[in-house]
């Protein structure tokens, strides 16, 4: 699903930016073969407080359709 893992500091935030702003952005962490999505506010995703590797899934919706994006991080 994800080939590259990005190393980041825990307890930070990640900004999400789209050239064409979606009407809805949701994000979740892939766990136990599933994702529980939560709506994103102010285009910011809070990173976990604990150390480890996490796969994030972003669901974005536009009038024209939906898109799913993934990325992996390793917090230290």
N, CA and C atoms as a LAMMPS dump frame, in Angstrom:
ITEM: TIMESTEP
0
ITEM: NUMBER OF ATOMS
228
ITEM: BOX BOUNDS ff ff ff
-5.0000000000000000e+02 5.0000000000000000e+02
-5.0000000000000000e+02 5.0000000000000000e+02
-5.0000000000000000e+02 5.0000000000000000e+02
ITEM: ATOMS id mol type element x y z
1 1 1 N 0.819 -1.18 0
2 1 2 C 0 0 0
3 1 3 C 0.874 1.26 0
4 2 1 N 1.921 1.277 0.831
5 2 2 C 2.801 2.436 0.939
6 2 3 C 4.231 1.95 0.841
7 3 1 N 5.014 2.565 -0.03
8 3 2 C 6.4 2.132 -0.232
9 3 3 C 7.401 2.897 0.609
10 4 1 N 7.139 4.169 0.898
11 4 2 C 8.099 5.018 1.594
12 4 3 C 7.562 5.401 2.962
13 5 1 N 8.441 5.371 3.976
14 5 2 C 8.069 5.78 5.326
15 5 3 C 8.826 7.063 5.643
16 6 1 N 8.099 8.095 6.044
17 6 2 C 8.689 9.384 6.386
18 6 3 C 8.886 9.476 7.889
19 7 1 N 10.083 9.861 8.323
20 7 2 C 10.37 9.973 9.745
21 7 3 C 10.021 11.389 10.21
22 8 1 N 9.224 11.473 11.282
23 8 2 C 8.78 12.758 11.815
24 8 3 C 8.847 12.729 13.333
25 9 1 N 8.79 13.918 13.945
26 9 2 C 8.728 13.996 15.402
27 9 3 C 7.298 13.756 15.837
28 10 1 N 7.135 13.019 16.953
29 10 2 C 5.785 12.791 17.449
30 10 3 C 5.245 14.062 18.094
31 11 1 N 3.943 14.087 18.303
32 11 2 C 3.226 15.2 18.913
33 11 3 C 3.232 16.465 18.048
34 12 1 N 3.491 16.35 16.776
35 12 2 C 3.436 17.487 15.872
36 12 3 C 2.166 17.459 15.049
37 13 1 N 2.175 18.209 13.948
38 13 2 C 1.047 18.202 13.02
39 13 3 C 1.57 18.123 11.594
40 14 1 N 0.703 17.691 10.709
41 14 2 C 0.978 17.646 9.273
42 14 3 C -0.113 18.459 8.592
43 15 1 N 0.285 19.294 7.633
44 15 2 C -0.68 20.081 6.868
45 15 3 C -1.057 19.34 5.597
46 16 1 N -2.342 19.425 5.243
47 16 2 C -2.834 18.853 3.993
48 16 3 C -3.213 20.009 3.08
49 17 1 N -2.655 20.012 1.871
50 17 2 C -2.964 21.076 0.921
51 17 3 C -3.317 20.484 -0.425
52 18 1 N -4.446 20.898 -0.96
53 18 2 C -4.873 20.519 -2.3
54 18 3 C -4.948 21.783 -3.144
55 19 1 N -4.557 21.692 -4.399
56 19 2 C -4.687 22.839 -5.296
57 19 3 C -6.158 23.192 -5.469
58 20 1 N -6.998 22.189 -5.671
59 20 2 C -8.443 22.36 -5.786
60 20 3 C -9.048 21.863 -4.488
61 21 1 N -9.501 22.765 -3.638
62 21 2 C -9.95 22.444 -2.285
63 21 3 C -11.161 21.494 -2.278
64 22 1 N -11.055 20.367 -1.579
65 22 2 C -12.179 19.434 -1.483
66 22 3 C -13.284 19.987 -0.572
67 23 1 N -14.473 19.439 -0.713
68 23 2 C -15.583 19.822 0.158
69 23 3 C -15.512 19.084 1.489
70 24 1 N -14.764 17.975 1.535
71 24 2 C -14.615 17.189 2.759
72 24 3 C -13.24 16.529 2.753
73 25 1 N -12.572 16.565 3.904
74 25 2 C -11.326 15.82 4.101
75 25 3 C -11.477 15.039 5.404
76 26 1 N -11.262 13.721 5.301
77 26 2 C -11.27 12.855 6.473
78 26 3 C -9.945 12.114 6.52
79 27 1 N -9.501 11.763 7.717
80 27 2 C -8.251 11.025 7.857
81 27 3 C -8.407 9.97 8.943
82 28 1 N -7.656 8.891 8.777
83 28 2 C -7.631 7.829 9.773
84 28 3 C -6.328 7.07 9.695
85 29 1 N -6.041 6.313 10.717
86 29 2 C -4.849 5.465 10.755
87 29 3 C -5.284 4.036 10.487
88 30 1 N -4.589 3.381 9.567
89 30 2 C -4.885 1.991 9.215
90 30 3 C -4.507 1.108 10.392
91 31 1 N -5.494 0.414 10.961
92 31 2 C -5.264 -0.485 12.083
93 31 3 C -6.166 -1.702 11.949
94 32 1 N -5.607 -2.883 12.163
95 32 2 C -6.389 -4.128 12.156
96 32 3 C -7.258 -4.254 10.908
97 33 1 N -6.677 -3.986 9.748
98 33 2 C -7.359 -4.107 8.456
99 33 3 C -8.538 -3.153 8.286
100 34 1 N -8.503 -2.009 8.951
101 34 2 C -9.578 -1.037 8.8
102 34 3 C -9.142 0.358 9.202
103 35 1 N -9.976 1.333 8.851
104 35 2 C -9.699 2.738 9.155
105 35 3 C -10.957 3.368 9.733
106 36 1 N -10.795 4.087 10.835
107 36 2 C -11.89 4.881 11.38
108 36 3 C -11.595 6.341 11.026
109 37 1 N -12.36 6.888 10.089
110 37 2 C -12.111 8.243 9.603
111 37 3 C -12.676 9.294 10.551
112 38 1 N -11.935 10.413 10.648
113 38 2 C -12.392 11.592 11.384
114 38 3 C -12.193 12.798 10.478
115 39 1 N -13.133 13.73 10.529
116 39 2 C -13.048 14.916 9.68
117 39 3 C -11.859 15.784 10.091
118 40 1 N -11.173 16.34 9.096
119 40 2 C -10.002 17.191 9.31
120 40 3 C -10.464 18.642 9.411
121 41 1 N -9.961 19.353 10.418
122 41 2 C -10.254 20.772 10.591
123 41 3 C -9.004 21.592 10.329
124 42 1 N -9.146 22.697 9.643
125 42 2 C -8.043 23.62 9.361
126 42 3 C -6.901 22.958 8.604
127 43 1 N -7.186 21.914 7.838
128 43 2 C -6.191 21.208 7.016
129 43 3 C -4.998 20.701 7.824
130 44 1 N -5.198 20.382 9.113
131 44 2 C -4.132 19.91 9.99
132 44 3 C -4.463 18.525 10.541
133 45 1 N -3.447 17.646 10.521
134 45 2 C -3.562 16.314 11.107
135 45 3 C -2.627 16.257 12.312
136 46 1 N -3.155 15.906 13.472
137 46 2 C -2.329 15.739 14.668
138 46 3 C -1.63 14.389 14.607
139 47 1 N -0.342 14.386 14.893
140 47 2 C 0.43 13.139 14.908
141 47 3 C 0.271 12.441 16.249
142 48 1 N 0.474 11.119 16.276
143 48 2 C 0.347 10.374 17.529
144 48 3 C 1.387 10.819 18.558
145 49 1 N 1.052 10.632 19.824
146 49 2 C 1.978 10.967 20.91
147 49 3 C 3.015 9.875 21.138
148 50 1 N 2.715 8.656 20.702
149 50 2 C 3.634 7.545 20.95
150 50 3 C 4.521 7.273 19.731
151 51 1 N 5.619 6.56 19.978
152 51 2 C 6.557 6.208 18.912
153 51 3 C 6.046 5.001 18.143
154 52 1 N 6.395 4.934 16.86
155 52 2 C 6.011 3.782 16.062
156 52 3 C 5.82 4.151 14.604
157 53 1 N 5.384 3.169 13.822
158 53 2 C 5.081 3.388 12.41
159 53 3 C 3.572 3.377 12.225
160 54 1 N 3.081 4.311 11.424
161 54 2 C 1.651 4.478 11.22
162 54 3 C 1.366 4.696 9.737
163 55 1 N 0.305 4.098 9.24
164 55 2 C -0.149 4.333 7.872
165 55 3 C -1.413 5.179 7.952
166 56 1 N -1.338 6.369 7.387
167 56 2 C -2.48 7.284 7.35
168 56 3 C -3.221 7.128 6.033
169 57 1 N -4.537 7.231 6.114
170 57 2 C -5.393 7.178 4.931
171 57 3 C -6.21 8.471 4.91
172 58 1 N -6.135 9.187 3.791
173 58 2 C -6.888 10.429 3.615
174 58 3 C -7.989 10.188 2.599
175 59 1 N -9.191 10.565 2.949
176 59 2 C -10.335 10.512 2.035
177 59 3 C -10.738 11.958 1.757
178 60 1 N -10.7 12.349 0.492
179 60 2 C -11.1 13.698 0.09
180 60 3 C -12.273 13.598 -0.877
181 61 1 N -13.209 14.548 -0.753
182 61 2 C -14.407 14.536 -1.602
183 61 3 C -14.539 15.881 -2.316
184 62 1 N -14.796 15.797 -3.61
185 62 2 C -15.101 16.953 -4.445
186 62 3 C -16.457 16.7 -5.098
187 63 1 N -17.05 17.728 -5.68
188 63 2 C -18.317 17.555 -6.4
189 63 3 C -18.166 16.526 -7.518
190 64 1 N -16.967 16.438 -8.099
191 64 2 C -16.707 15.532 -9.218
192 64 3 C -16.441 14.085 -8.79
193 65 1 N -16.153 13.856 -7.503
194 65 2 C -15.88 12.498 -7.028
195 65 3 C -14.968 12.492 -5.814
196 66 1 N -14.561 11.303 -5.399
197 66 2 C -13.741 11.107 -4.203
198 66 3 C -12.35 10.618 -4.571
199 67 1 N -11.403 10.834 -3.653
200 67 2 C -10.055 10.309 -3.807
201 67 3 C -9.557 9.762 -2.478
202 68 1 N -8.741 8.713 -2.544
203 68 2 C -8.135 8.113 -1.359
204 68 3 C -6.616 8.205 -1.526
205 69 1 N -5.943 8.67 -0.479
206 69 2 C -4.49 8.834 -0.485
207 69 3 C -3.918 8.177 0.764
208 70 1 N -2.715 7.636 0.677
209 70 2 C -2.075 7.029 1.823
210 70 3 C -0.645 7.537 1.965
211 71 1 N -0.153 7.558 3.195
212 71 2 C 1.259 7.828 3.438
213 71 3 C 1.614 7.185 4.784
214 72 1 N 2.89 6.873 4.941
215 72 2 C 3.355 6.228 6.175
216 72 3 C 4.34 7.138 6.885
217 73 1 N 4.265 7.13 8.21
218 73 2 C 5.218 7.894 9.016
219 73 3 C 5.796 6.993 10.103
220 74 1 N 6.951 7.375 10.573
221 74 2 C 7.581 6.75 11.722
222 74 3 C 7.883 7.885 12.689
223 75 1 N 7.265 7.836 13.871
224 75 2 C 7.512 8.891 14.859
225 75 3 C 8.665 8.473 15.765
226 76 1 N 9.411 9.472 16.229
227 76 2 C 10.553 9.186 17.096
228 76 3 C 10.539 10.043 18.336
